[in-house]
Amino acid sequence: MRDYREVQLHIHPIQYQSILSHKDELMAIFPKDTELYIFPDDDLEKSSCIIESENGRMEAGVDSQLQEIKVKLTELLEGE
């Protein structure tokens, strides 16, 4: 994401103030010429997060992370 000029973070409204209070921390990850926009989205689950950039859209919520962990653990166990 280093080359992106704009990154949008879509989160459930319940999480909005909490994430907004950490915006400076999040901005520190990006180069100075990148803008970070945070939007509340009523259509998302409470634990969901969508990251949008010029490269596309990515689900980054807790549910999708847990699913990915489950898949990787299953693959690991099946490989033994």
BELZI-V741161 format. One record per residue. N is the residue number from 1. PHI is phi in whole degrees, -180 to 180 (none if undefined). OMEGA is omega in whole degrees, 0 to 359 (999 if undefined). D_FIRST is the distance of its C-alpha to the first C-alpha in whole Angstrom. Layout:
# BELZI-V741161
n->N phi->PHI omega->OMEGA d_first->D_FIRST
n->N phi->PHI omega->OMEGA d_first->D_FIRST
This chain:
# BELZI-V741161
n->1 phi->none omega->184 d_first->0
n->2 phi->-62 omega->183 d_first->4
n->3 phi->-92 omega->183 d_first->6
n->4 phi->-80 omega->178 d_first->5
n->5 phi->-86 omega->183 d_first->9
n->6 phi->-145 omega->175 d_first->9
n->7 phi->-129 omega->178 d_first->8
n->8 phi->-112 omega->178 d_first->11
n->9 phi->-117 omega->180 d_first->13
n->10 phi->-108 omega->183 d_first->16
n->11 phi->-137 omega->177 d_first->19
n->12 phi->-66 omega->182 d_first->22
n->13 phi->-56 omega->179 d_first->25
n->14 phi->-64 omega->182 d_first->26
n->15 phi->-89 omega->189 d_first->23
n->16 phi->-57 omega->183 d_first->22
n->17 phi->-64 omega->179 d_first->24
n->18 phi->-63 omega->180 d_first->23
n->19 phi->-67 omega->179 d_first->19
n->20 phi->-61 omega->179 d_first->20
n->21 phi->-69 omega->178 d_first->22
n->22 phi->-105 omega->185 d_first->19
n->23 phi->-59 omega->180 d_first->16
n->24 phi->-62 omega->176 d_first->17
n->25 phi->-62 omega->180 d_first->16
n->26 phi->-66 omega->180 d_first->12
n->27 phi->-63 omega->181 d_first->12
n->28 phi->-65 omega->179 d_first->13
n->29 phi->-73 omega->187 d_first->9
n->30 phi->-95 omega->172 d_first->8
n->31 phi->-63 omega->185 d_first->9
n->32 phi->-62 omega->183 d_first->12
n->33 phi->-90 omega->178 d_first->12
n->34 phi->-101 omega->178 d_first->9
n->35 phi->-98 omega->176 d_first->11
n->36 phi->-115 omega->177 d_first->11
n->37 phi->-115 omega->180 d_first->14
n->38 phi->-117 omega->183 d_first->16
n->39 phi->-123 omega->171 d_first->18
n->40 phi->-76 omega->182 d_first->21
n->41 phi->-138 omega->182 d_first->22
n->42 phi->-63 omega->182 d_first->26
n->43 phi->-80 omega->182 d_first->25
n->44 phi->-88 omega->171 d_first->23
n->45 phi->-69 omega->182 d_first->25
n->46 phi->-58 omega->183 d_first->25
n->47 phi->-98 omega->183 d_first->22
n->48 phi->-88 omega->177 d_first->20
n->49 phi->-151 omega->177 d_first->16
n->50 phi->-116 omega->176 d_first->14
n->51 phi->-110 omega->179 d_first->11
n->52 phi->-117 omega->176 d_first->10
n->53 phi->-149 omega->177 d_first->8
n->54 phi->-62 omega->183 d_first->9
n->55 phi->-84 omega->180 d_first->9
n->56 phi->136 omega->186 d_first->11
n->57 phi->-124 omega->183 d_first->12
n->58 phi->-135 omega->175 d_first->12
n->59 phi->-81 omega->183 d_first->15
n->60 phi->-130 omega->182 d_first->14
n->61 phi->-76 omega->180 d_first->18
n->62 phi->-59 omega->181 d_first->20
n->63 phi->-61 omega->180 d_first->22
n->64 phi->-69 omega->177 d_first->20
n->65 phi->-67 omega->178 d_first->19
n->66 phi->-64 omega->178 d_first->23
n->67 phi->-63 omega->179 d_first->23
n->68 phi->-64 omega->177 d_first->21
n->69 phi->-62 omega->179 d_first->23
n->70 phi->-60 omega->179 d_first->26
n->71 phi->-61 omega->183 d_first->25
n->72 phi->-66 omega->177 d_first->24
n->73 phi->-65 omega->177 d_first->27
n->74 phi->-62 omega->178 d_first->30
n->75 phi->-61 omega->180 d_first->29
n->76 phi->-64 omega->181 d_first->29
n->77 phi->-67 omega->179 d_first->33
n->78 phi->-70 omega->180 d_first->34
n->79 phi->-77 omega->181 d_first->33
n->80 phi->-81 omega->999 d_first->36
